[in-house]
């Protein structure tokens, strides 16, 4: 009995993909994907450019501030140095003096030391007390060569010399003893001294407080 083989004319059906496992390109297990390389050269160039830009901005700001300061200095009027009192050395400063005498009495002050209740022949100021409501007076003593009344207790030796030259106390001139009164007195001693005397208080009859500053006249 003969057996005839026939060709299978029914093509095999394509295998359907298993659900959950899509067909597609495969890769080997354990194989890593290549990483994208960063262009470090471009990053470095960009950083340098940013740094240079910041430096340029700072330089422009500093230049602007310098030009503004130079312009302000040019527009500012020049400072004229204050004149110094050359030829004067301080011998004492803010030395307190107190006068306390009776009604219608006299007291002498020596400004070379200074001393209150000094001898008349060496005195630079004479204090005449008054009775009742009358105001005491100050006059130049035998030991003073010149004097002047000034407005401010901040007057220096040069200011006193100028006041004595332009508005001196004449012979026999008196100055009322009131709080705030200021006198300049040039003594006749060797060496001569320029004294600034300020009345600081006036009390009852025959009482007054003063303070004196003195410069030695060397020129």
Number of C-alpha atoms within 10 A of each C-alpha: 3 4 5 6 6 6 6 7 6 6 6 7 6 6 6 7 9 8 7 6 7 8 10 6 5 6 8 6 6 6 7 8 6 6 6 6 6 8 8 9 9 10 11 11 11 12 12 12 12 12 12 12 12 12 12 12 12 12 12 12 12 12 12 12 12 12 12 12 12 12 11 11 11 10 9 9 8 8 6 6 6 6 7 10 11 11 12 18 15 14 16 15 13 13 14 16 20 17 19 18 18 14 16 14 15 20 21 25 25 22 28 26 12 20 16 18 18 18 13 17 11 19 24 29 25 21 25 21 25 18 14 10 8 11 16 24 17 19 21 27 22 16 21 23 14 21 28 24 19 21 10 14 17 10 16 20 27 16 15 23 20 13 19 20 13 10 13 19 21 12 9 8 13 16 18 14 21 17 15 16 19 24 25 29 28 28 28 17 14 9 10 17 24 29 28 29 26 25 20 18 16 18 12 12 20 22 16 22 16 20 18 21 22 27 21 21 19 11 7
